[in-house]
Amino acid sequence: MTTPDRTGQHSDRSGAAETEAPPLPAALRWRPLSYADIDAWLLLIRRIAAEDEPDWVEQRADLEQALRASKNDPRRDTIVGSDDAGVPRAFGRLSMNSGSSLVHGAGGVDPAWRGRGIGRAVLAWQAWRALGRLRETGRTEGIFRNYVEERNPSHLALLTASGSTIVRYFTEMTRPLAQPIPELPFPAELELVSFADGADRNIVELVRLAHNDAFQDHWGSEPRDQESWQFTVSHPEFRTDWSLALFDPARGEVAAYQLASYDPDSRQLLGHSEGYTDLLGVRRSWRGRGLAPALLAEAMKRYRAAGMENAGLGVDTENPSGALGLYERMGYVPTQRAIVFDLPLTVPAD
């Protein structure tokens, strides 16, 4: 996947910030992204991925959602630089949830156009626009956050040079399904329901509510609204038959859940086919009952029955719930890490 980009060129150590847009390299023609760009934008992302070899690459649906999400304005929150032939060679975009002071950046530069200062310029534009987003919401301070894979040294160097600091590590893990899968029972008072057969219980919405409860004490997590949740559960890679919920009929709520996906390119990217756990959560009132490992074991069985070779997931390395230790006990081993960089931003007084 293209690495998220950001710079600190508009915020010095004291928090002062410029208010004018930074210049962009004249070698490219710059404008906002639009739906007409999606095909060419997707090709750019694939060229970047061929060079950087990430574990996951954005699909068309992800690009469409980036331009469609109501919380962000692509006319102001995206930028693309094209060469004289009209081929996109660099892009940047921002996203920010309603009521948040956290702005996320993402972007990339065509490998054939690297080494010309384009990445630094895109990062500078993103930082400037992040300040604008904060100002528009009436905030005076915020955070500009980016994720970068640890094995991508050029982007690590770019973020480090920007003045951003490392605040977190996330670890990707995998587990061969040829290994024995433990038999872990579910509590008798809970019903196991998949997304494929849970429409009568409104499982999609109940899991969203359970997720917002389970993750409210997780670092960096923000509540999922219905718009973003609907995108998650309708994504082309989402697997309804692998995505599970433990329903509590007495309370009419979901106690725990596991959302899964399958990337058809996983063998090419990872060297094996993989069923992937995107989200795993347990309501706080149900913790300590073994629900998370039981859901993982059930998901593994379904992955294996579908012909997958491995089960994969990602974890916040410093998660206080002990998730990393749980996954290690379940047989998962680390493959690589993503590093989170933060830059505090202060909106200048008018």
N, C-alpha and C positions, 0 to 999 in steps of 0.2 A: 504494500500500500504506500502511496506517496507520503512522505514524512511531513508532519506539521511544522510550520515555520514561524519564527517570530524574531524580532530584534528589539534591543533597548535603545536604539539611536535617538528616540524621542523622549527618553526619560533618563536623566543622569542620576548619579548616586544620591542626590538630595531630593529627587522626586520631581524636579522641574521638568516641564515638557513644552515642546514646540506646538504651535497651533496651525501651521501651514503644512499642506501636503508636501511630502518630499519629492524630488525629481525622480523620474524613472528613466532607464537607459533609452536613448534615442534609437538604438539599433532595432528595437521592437516597437510595434504600434500597440498602444494600451487602451483598453476599454473594459467595461463590465462583461461578465459572462452572461449568456442567454441560452435558451433552449436550442437555438439554432447551432450552438457550439458543441452540443453534447457528443456527437460522433467524433469530432476532432479532439475534443477534450479527453474522451476516453482513450483514444489512440495515444495521446501524450502521456497519460497515466500509465499505460502499458509499456511505453518506451522507458519511462522512469523505473518501473518495476523490473524490467529486464536487466537494468543496470544495478539496481539496489538490492534485488532479490529479497523482498519482504515475505512474511508468512501469509499475508492476505492482501488482496488487491481490490479496490473499489469496483463495483459494477455500475452499469447504467442506472439502475434503480437508486443507487446512492447519490449519483450526480443529479438525477432528477429531483430527489428529495432535498438536496442542498439548495436548489433553485426554487423549490416550492414551499419550503417551511415558512409558516406565517410569521415566525418570530424574527426572521432575517430578511433583509431586502437585497436581492442579488444585484440590483442597480447600484447599490452603495457598498455592499459587503463582499463583493467579488471583483477580481481583476484578472485579465488575461493579456499576455503580450504575444503578438503574432509577428512572424517575419514578413518580408515583402511579398511572399507567395500566399500569405494568409494562413500559414500553418502555425498553430499555437506552440510556443516554445517555453512558456512559463505561466504559472497561475498562482493566485493566492485567494483565500476566502476566510471569512470569520463566522462564528456562530455564538449566540448568547441566549440563554433562556430568560423568559420573562421573570422579573423580580430578582435576577441574579446580578452579581458584580464580577462574575467570572466569564472571561471572553476566551474562546478557543480559536486557535489558528491552524490552518492546514494549507499546504501548497507544495510546489515543486518546480524544478527546472529541467528541461530536456538535457540529457547527458551530453549531447553534441554542442550545447550552448553554455555549459558550465565553465567556470574560471574567468568570467567576464564581469563579475560583480552584480549579476542579475539577481541572484538569490538574496544578497544583502539589500538590494533595492526593494525587492518584494517584501522582505521582512520589515523594512523601514515603513513602507506603505501600510502594512498590517498593523504595526504598532500605532501609527497615526490614526488609523481608522478605529482601532480599539478604544483610543481615548475619546473619539467622537461618539462611539456607542455608549460609553459611560456618561458622557456629558448629556446625551439625549435622554437618558433615564434619570437625570438629576443627581447622579452619584459623583462624588469628588475623588473617590479612590476605587481601585479594582485590581484584578489580577489578569494578566495575559498568560495563558497556559498552552504549552505545546508538548506533544509526545514524540519521541524519536527512538528508533531501534538502536540498541547499544552497538550493533555491528555496523552502523553507518557513520564512519568517522568524520566525513565531511560535514554532515548536518550537525553532529555533536559539536564540532569545532565552531560552526556558525552560531549555534545557540550559546555556547560558552563565551564566545567573543562579544555577544550582544549584551552581556551583563546579566543574563538570566542565571538562575541558580537551580541546582537539582533539589527537588523536594520529595521525590518518591520513585520507587522502582516497582514495575509490574513484571511478573515472570510468566512466560509461556511454558506450559507443561504438556507432556504426552504420555500415554500408557499403551503398550501393546495389548491388544485384545486376545492374543493367544495365551496370555497368562490367565490363570484361574480367576473367575469373578466371584467375589464372596456372596453368600446368601444372607441378605440382611432384611429382616421382616419389617413391615410397617405396623404402626399401632392399629389395633382392631377398630378403634373408633373413627379412623380416617379412611376415606375412599380414594383410591388411585384413579385419576382421570387424565386422559391425554387431551391435547388441544384438538385432536382429530375427532373426538367423540364427546366433548364437553360443552357443546353449544347450548344444551338445555339448561345448564347451570350457569351460563354466562361466564365461563371460565376465563375468557380473555380479560374482562374487566376485573374480576375477582383477583386474578393474579397481579394485575397492575396495582391494585390497592395493597396486596400483600407485599409486593416489591417495595413500594414506597414506605411501608412500615419497616420491612426488614433492613432496608439500606439507609434509613435516616441517621444511623450512627456510623456509617461507613465514610471514610475519607473521600472527599471530592465528589460524592454522589449528590445529585439534585433530583427532586421529585419528577417522575415521568408524567407528562400530561397525556391526554387521550390521543392527541395528534402524533406525538413522537412514538407512543406505544403502538398505535395502529401500524405505523411504518415498520416497527420491529417485528410484529407478528405477521406481516404480509410481505416481508422481504423475500425475494426469490430463493434465498438460501435457507430460509426458516423451514424446519421440519415439524409439522403438526403431530406426526406419529411418535416423534422422539421427545416432544416437549410435554412435560408432565406436571401435574399438580396434585397435592394431597388435600382433599376437600374435607372440611369439618361440617357435617350436616347439622350438628347441634347448634352451631353458631352461624351457619350459612356463609362461611368464609374459607379462604384457602390458608392452610397452615404453613405450607412450604411448596416450592416449585423448582423446576429445572427446565430452562429453555435451551433448545439445541438447534444447530444448523449444520448444513453440509455444503462445503465449497467444492464444486466439481473439479477445480484446479488444484485441490490439496495434494494430490499425488505429484504433480509437477512442481509445486512450490515446496513441499515438505519431504517428498520421497516416499510417502505412504498416503493411502486414503484415510480420512479421519472424520469421525463424528465429533462435533465440537459443542461443548457446554458454554453457551454465551452468558447465561445468568443462572445463578443458583442462590436461593435465599430461603431463610426460615424466619417466620415471625418471632419476635423476641419472647412472646409468651410460650412458644413451643421449642425453644432452644434446649439443648441438653438431652434430647430424646432420640438422637441418632437419625433424624430425618434426612439430613444432607447426605451422609454416606449411603443410606438406603436408596435415595433417588439417583445418586451417581451409579450405583450398582445396577439398578433397573435400566438406566440409560445405556450403560455398557452392553447389557444383554441385547438391547434393541439395535445398537450400532452393529454389533457382531452379527446378528441375524440378518441385517441388511448388507452384509459383505464388507463392512469397514475393517480395516486392519488395526487402527488405533483409536483411542479416545483422547481428546485434547481439551484444554481450558487455559484460562489466564487468571492470575491471582495477584492481588496487592500484596507484595512481599511483607509489608509491615501491618497487615490486617490484624487487629487485636483479637479477633475471634478465633485465631489459630487455624485459619483456613489452609495455610501453606502446609502445616504439619498434617492436617487431615488428608490432603491430597497425596502427600508423600506416603502416608500409611496405606492409601488406596492403590499405590503402585505407580503414581505419576512421577515423572522425572523432569527436571528443567531442561529446556532447549535454548531459550534466549531470553533477554530482558528488554523491556521498553523503559525509557527514562523520561520522567516528567520534569520539565523545566518551567519555573514560574518567574514572572517579572512583575513586581508591584508597579502600578501606574497611578500617578496623581494628576487629576484634571487641572490644568492651569486656570487661574481666575480670569474672568473676562475683563 
